[in-house]
Amino acid sequence: MKKIIIILTFGLTISNFIFAQNDADGCTDHPLLTRLENFYISQCENNYNELQLRTSSSKTETKEGNLFYIYYRYNSDAGVKAKSALQIIKNYEIAITKNGGKMIYKNSNSLDANLEATYYLSTKEKEYWVQLTSFAGTDNAIEAFSLNILEMDAMKQEVDATEMFEEINKSGFVALYINFETGKSAIKTESQPIIDQIYEMLKQNPDLKISIEGHTDNVGTTQSNQTLSDARAKSVMNALISKGIIASRLKSKGWGMTKPVADNSTEEGKAKNRRVEIVKQ
């Protein structure tokens, strides 16, 4: 599995000497994120467990997966002023969002006081939830902060032409989770096997005609989601035509965010809503 290494910005210069000298035995940074300079790991744990994540001021969600707990303390021997909560949260926010993730929640306390934040990042291999908690000391400088990094298997789908055809005959449609470039209609390489199986289904059943219908979550405007769903449905249709399927057997349509099948207030729900449906005509 390809590891994601996120290099924190804001001009951080990391000293490996300081890290090696002070880290607790057996503790290292998680491969997803590097650390802030002049902090060392005083405690760490790793096991399969549940994690309660705050997703709004009034809502929490419990997730389970491979949980990494890392507790960082400021190295007072470094001879420099400790970071503020603003510096810490901004560095992790930038690191995660630059790699396609986002901040889900940040508490409303002053940025230079104790702080809690929740981040989400999805990759081809995994979904990551990151919980950051900072602890203010003298003059609101951060004496310590902790990271809970929860690894969950990303949504994957294996489809077979025969099973797809059976589902379409039974339900009239089948929902597929095809990965596209973010905000675009280009089909990612890892989803090519799904396209191949749609093609095989059509090849094996020459009388079958289908409508390819795109759906989005509720992120963005109504118009932008409508345009995106139209383009993605058409992209799938064009991919099938390029493989030899006659265009008269295919239609494409975008529904935008008008037909959700799950709760858009959760990341899992949004993932389910970002789908392409193959509808029997």
C-alpha positions in Angstrom: 0.0 0.0 0.0 1.3 3.4 -0.9 1.9 5.5 2.1 0.9 9.2 2.2 3.5 11.4 3.7 2.3 14.9 4.5 4.9 17.5 5.1 3.7 20.3 7.4 4.1 23.8 6.1 4.4 27.2 7.8 8.2 27.0 7.5 8.7 24.1 9.9 12.3 22.8 10.3 12.2 19.3 11.9 15.2 18.1 14.0 15.6 14.3 13.9 18.1 14.6 16.7 15.5 16.1 19.1 12.9 13.5 18.1 15.2 10.5 18.5 16.5 11.8 21.9 13.1 12.3 23.5 10.5 9.9 22.0 9.2 7.2 24.3 10.3 3.7 23.5 8.6 2.2 20.5 6.8 5.4 19.6 7.0 7.1 16.1 4.9 9.5 14.1 2.0 8.0 12.1 2.9 7.7 8.4 0.0 10.0 7.5 1.4 13.1 9.4 4.7 14.5 10.5 5.0 16.5 13.6 5.6 20.1 14.7 9.2 21.0 15.5 10.4 20.9 19.1 7.7 18.3 20.2 8.5 14.8 21.2 6.2 11.7 21.8 5.8 10.9 25.4 3.1 8.3 25.0 1.6 6.2 22.2 -0.9 3.3 21.6 -2.1 1.4 18.6 -5.0 -1.1 18.5 -8.4 -1.7 17.0 -10.9 0.4 18.9 -13.7 2.9 18.8 -13.3 6.6 18.6 -15.9 9.2 19.5 -15.5 12.1 17.1 -17.2 15.5 17.5 -18.7 16.6 14.1 -20.5 19.7 15.3 -21.0 21.6 18.6 -24.0 19.4 19.4 -23.2 16.1 17.6 -20.7 13.2 18.0 -20.2 10.1 15.9 -18.6 6.9 17.0 -16.3 5.2 14.5 -14.2 2.0 14.8 -11.0 1.0 13.1 -7.3 0.8 13.6 -6.7 3.6 16.1 -3.4 5.3 16.7 -3.0 7.5 19.7 0.0 9.8 19.9 0.7 12.3 22.7 3.2 15.0 21.9 4.8 17.2 24.5 6.8 20.4 24.0 10.5 20.1 24.5 11.3 22.9 26.9 15.0 22.4 26.3 14.7 23.6 22.7 15.2 27.2 23.8 12.3 28.6 21.7 8.8 29.7 22.5 6.2 27.0 22.3 3.6 27.1 19.5 0.2 28.6 19.9 -3.0 26.6 19.2 -3.4 28.7 16.1 -0.1 27.5 14.7 -0.8 23.9 15.5 -4.3 23.8 14.1 -3.3 25.7 10.9 -0.4 23.4 10.2 -2.5 20.3 10.5 -5.4 21.9 8.6 -3.2 22.9 5.7 -1.4 19.5 5.6 -4.7 17.6 5.5 -6.7 19.9 3.1 -3.8 20.0 0.6 -4.2 16.3 0.2 -7.9 16.4 -0.4 -9.1 16.2 3.2 -11.1 18.7 5.2 -11.8 20.1 8.7 -15.1 18.7 10.0 -15.2 20.5 13.3 -13.3 23.0 15.4 -14.5 24.1 18.9 -15.5 27.7 19.4 -13.0 28.5 22.1 -10.3 31.1 21.5 -7.6 29.8 19.1 -4.9 30.4 21.8 -6.7 28.2 24.4 -7.4 24.5 24.7 -8.6 23.3 21.3 -10.3 20.3 19.8 -10.6 19.7 16.0 -11.8 16.9 13.8 -10.5 16.2 10.3 -11.4 13.7 7.5 -9.3 12.4 4.6 -10.2 9.7 2.1 -7.7 8.0 -0.1 -7.9 5.1 -2.5 -6.9 2.6 0.2 -8.3 4.1 3.4 -10.5 6.6 5.1 -8.8 8.6 7.9 -10.4 10.5 10.8 -8.0 12.7 12.7 -8.8 14.1 16.2 -6.5 16.8 17.5 -6.7 18.0 21.1 -4.3 20.7 22.4 -3.5 21.6 26.0 -2.6 25.2 26.8 0.0 26.1 29.5 1.6 29.3 30.6 0.7 32.3 28.5 -1.6 30.1 26.4 1.4 28.4 24.7 0.8 24.8 23.9 2.6 22.4 26.3 1.1 19.3 24.7 -1.3 18.0 22.1 -2.6 14.6 21.1 -3.6 13.0 17.8 -6.1 10.2 17.5 -5.7 8.8 13.9 -8.4 6.3 13.0 -7.8 4.2 9.9 -10.8 2.7 8.2 -11.0 0.7 4.9 -12.2 2.9 2.1 -15.5 2.1 0.3 -14.7 -0.5 -2.3 -16.9 -2.2 -4.8 -16.3 -5.3 -6.9 -18.9 -5.9 -9.6 -19.5 -8.8 -11.9 -21.3 -8.5 -15.2 -23.6 -11.4 -14.5 -24.5 -10.2 -11.0 -25.0 -6.7 -12.3 -27.5 -8.0 -14.9 -29.4 -10.0 -12.3 -29.7 -7.0 -10.1 -30.9 -4.8 -12.9 -33.6 -7.4 -13.8 -34.6 -7.6 -10.2 -34.6 -4.0 -9.1 -34.5 -2.1 -12.4 -31.2 -0.5 -11.6 -27.8 -1.0 -9.9 -25.8 1.6 -8.0 -22.1 1.8 -8.8 -19.4 3.7 -7.0 -17.1 4.9 -9.7 -14.2 7.1 -8.7 -13.7 10.3 -10.6 -11.1 13.0 -10.4 -12.1 15.5 -7.6 -14.6 18.0 -9.0 -14.2 16.5 -12.5 -15.6 13.9 -14.8 -12.4 12.0 -15.6 -12.7 8.4 -14.5 -9.9 7.2 -12.3 -7.8 4.2 -13.3 -8.9 2.2 -10.3 -12.5 2.3 -11.5 -11.7 0.9 -15.0 -12.7 -2.6 -13.9 -16.2 -1.4 -13.2 -16.4 0.1 -16.7 -15.2 -3.2 -18.1 -17.9 -5.1 -16.3 -20.6 -2.8 -17.5 -19.3 -3.3 -21.0 -19.3 -7.1 -20.5 -22.9 -7.0 -19.3 -24.0 -5.1 -22.4 -22.0 -7.4 -24.7 -23.5 -10.5 -23.1 -27.0 -9.1 -23.3 -27.3 -7.4 -26.8 -31.0 -6.4 -26.3 -30.3 -4.5 -23.1 -30.6 -0.7 -23.2 -29.5 1.4 -20.2 -29.6 4.9 -18.9 -26.5 6.0 -17.0 -27.4 8.4 -14.3 -25.1 10.5 -12.1 -25.7 11.6 -8.5 -23.7 13.8 -6.2 -23.7 14.7 -2.5 -24.8 18.1 -1.3 -21.3 19.8 -1.3 -21.4 22.7 -3.6 -24.2 24.6 -5.4 -27.3 23.0 -6.9 -26.1 24.1 -10.4 -22.5 22.9 -10.0 -23.7 19.5 -8.8 -26.1 19.2 -11.7 -23.4 20.0 -14.2 -21.0 17.6 -12.5 -23.4 14.7 -12.4 -24.3 15.3 -16.1 -20.7 15.3 -17.1 -19.8 12.1 -15.1 -22.8 10.2 -16.5 -21.8 11.2 -20.0 -18.1 10.3 -19.3 -19.2 6.7 -18.4 -21.4 6.5 -21.5 -18.5 7.7 -23.8 -16.2 5.2 -22.2 -18.6 2.4 -23.2 -19.0 3.8 -26.7 -15.3 3.8 -27.1 -15.2 0.1 -26.2 -17.7 -0.7 -28.9 -21.2 -0.4 -27.5 -23.6 1.2 -30.0 -24.7 4.7 -28.8 -28.4 4.0 -29.5 -28.4 1.5 -26.5 -27.2 4.2 -24.1 -28.6 7.4 -22.5 -27.0 9.6 -19.9 -28.6 11.9 -17.3 -27.4 13.8 -14.2 -29.6 14.3 -11.1 -27.2 16.4 -9.1 -28.0 16.2 -5.4 -31.7 15.8 -5.8 -32.0 12.1 -5.1 -29.9 11.2 -2.0 -30.0 7.6 -0.7 -28.2 8.4 2.6 -27.7 11.2 5.1 -25.6 14.0 3.7 -24.6 15.1 7.2 -22.1 12.3 7.5 -19.1 11.5 5.4 -20.3 7.9 4.9 -23.6 9.2 3.7 -22.0 11.6 1.3 -19.9 8.7 -0.1 -23.0 6.6 -0.7 -24.7 9.5 -2.5 -21.8 10.0 -4.9 -22.8 7.2 -7.2 -23.7 6.3 -10.8 -26.8 4.3 -11.3 -27.3 1.9 -14.3 -31.0 2.0 -15.1 -32.7 -0.5 -17.3 -34.7 1.1 -20.2 
